[in-house]
Amino acid sequence: MIELFGGYTIGADRRRFILSKQAVDDEVPGVFRVEYESRHRTLQGALRAFEKARLRDLITQHDMTLKQAVEADMGIRRQLEDLYVGKAIGG
């Protein structure tokens, strides 16, 4: 399993890469539920889906201008690049 940030992971089965996000279940303390899941043929496809899902998370949680949204998108890409080269990510 590949751990990303923002609660997202990429797993795999024999045919697909699976992007998922788990969250604590509000009704049952200590239990996790799948909040988001999508399946992709390639790792690159799963990473693109992660970028889009993470940006949607940020936009739904915060009011933003277009400039702020574009900057947030670029920030997500930089964080992914940092993961790729092994730098520590906070968030």
N, C-alpha and C positions, 0 to 999 in steps of 0.2 A: 504494500500500500504506500502511496505517495502522500505525505501530509503537506498541504499547502498552507494557507492562512485564512482567517475569517471563519474557521470551522469546517473548511472544505477538505476533502480527500479525493484521490483518484485510486480506485481499485481496478481489478480486471477479472474477467472470467475467461473462458477459452476462446471467446469470439469478440469481445468488446472491452473497451475501457469504460469504467463507470465513475462518473463524477457525482459525488454526493456531499450533502451537508447534514449533520446531525444536530439536533437541539434537545435541550432538556424538556421533557414532557411537563406541561404546566399542571396537569391533573394528577400525575403520579410522580412525586419527588424522587430523584435519583434514577429515573428511567429516561433513556434517550429514545427519540423517534427520528425517523428520516424526514427532514424538512424539504429536501430537494434531491432529485436524482435524475440523471440523464445518461444515456449510453451512446458511445462513439466508436467508430471504426479505428481511429488513430489516436495516439497520445496528443498530437497537435490539435485534433478536433476537440478533445476533452479540455485542453488548456484554453482554447478559444472560448469554449462554452463557460469555463470558469471565469475568464475576464468579463464576459457579458453578465453572468450571474452576480459577480461581486459588484460590478458597477450598478446593476439594478438594486442590489441591497443598499448601497450607499445613497442612491437617489431616493429610494422609498423612505429611508430613515432621516434624511436631511433635505431641507429646501436648498436648491442650488441655482446659480445662474448657469448659462451654457458654458461660459468660460471655466467655472468651477468644476462642472461635469467633465469637460475635456481634460482639465488638469488632474482630476481624480482618476480618469482612465489611464493617463500617462503614468500616474503614480502606481497603479496596479501593475502595469507592464514593468516598471522599474523594480517593484518588489519581486515579481516573477524572475526577472533577470538576476536579482540578488540571490534568490533561492538556487538558481542554476549554478552560480559560481560559488555558492556556499557561504554567503554572508548571512549574518543573523538578521532576522526580521522581527520587528516589534509590532504585533497586531494580529 
